[in-house]
Amino acid sequence: MKPEPYRLQIVLITGMSGSGKSVALKALEDLGFYCVDNLPPELLMPLVKLERASHANRLAIAIDVRSANSLPLLPQQLSELKALGIVVDSLFMDATTDTLIRRFSETRRRHPLSQVGKDESMQDQTHALSDAIELERELLCELRSQAHVIDSSMIRSTQLQSYVKAFIDTPTEQLTLVFESFAFKRGIPTDADYVFDVRMLPNPHYEPDLRALTGRDAPVIEFLQQHAEVQRMCDHIQSFLDHWLEALVKNHRSYVTVAIGCTGGQHRSVYLVEQLSTLFEKRWVTLKRHREMDALDRVQQFFDRRR
């Protein structure tokens, strides 16, 4: 029996300052990756050469706006690695501007691109921080367009780590389709490529016996399947994706996130994510995320452990 050919798995983590890159790097470290934080792009190729020479198996590299002057080197370097037969999985951590401002204010850290002085007023500091964040978005926009995006605005660090680990477990040779449920009242995920609003569908929340259940529970599933418009919505989303996914693959897209939102992110959106992921997993690599449900599950697990 022939041994498996040597393969170096590389994960490149980029993203907004304060969006959770260190949490993602920690998740990869737990998976056995050799992790390097804040690597200047000029050192990327020498590091990969060194790791290949030592027959390392897993390498995770975080590069961000602290290396702003040399960030334009990255696209060409990624092309060179691809020419060598090395697959690099790119992961971009993101969050809303309001979330990032709050996180920087809470930690009193300084944004890498902020030029504000210590004697500035609080209003001036917030304005300067907002400007720095928007500049960072512009500098990183090309890297974001080529990566799988995870929005950390509404999720805890443990939830973020689970998303990263699920991403690593998916095959990289074909398009990965991510279905994500969410609540409109908590905002639209910034990592969504397509957003479908299903708030016009019959709402199980108004049925007393169904209110505490979710779109994964049999009584809610039965309730929603009784309404023709729910199936019609599912068919329309499926038809749209069936029509355009092949075109996205031809455009060299590796990741597509489809976000489905209802009012509370508990019943209708969860049901449709479950249904659609089942329909598409036969042809595509699929991931499921329930933004609000995942957060509630973590809270419930916490209290269960304390009993």
KAUR-V340571 format. One line per field, one symbol per residue. phi: phi as a letter, one per 20 degrees, with the letter a starting at -180 (. if undefined). burial: # if it has 16 or more other C-alpha atoms within 10 Angstrom, else .. A space follows every 10 residues. Layout:
BEGIN
phi: ???
burial: ???
END
This chain:
BEGIN
phi: .fffffbeed dddcqffneo ffffffffff enfedcdlff gfefffffff fffelfdccd cdcbffdgfd gfffgfffff fffeneeded cdecaffgff ffffffeled fgdfdfefef ffffffffff fffffffffd fffffdceec eegdceffff fffffffffe fdecfddddc ebdffdneff efeccdedfe fgdfgeegfd geecfeegff gfffffdfff fffgffffff fgfdffffff emedccdddc dcfdmcdfff gffffffffe ffdcfccdcd gfffffffff fffffef
burial: .......### ########## #########. ..####...# #..#...#.. #....#.### ######.#.. #..#...#.. .....##### #######.## #..#...... ###..#.... ....##.### ###..##.## ..##.##### ####....## #.##..##.. ....###### ####...##. ##....###. #####....# ..####...# #..#.....# ..##..##.. #...#..... ..######## ########## #######..# ....###### ####...... .......
END
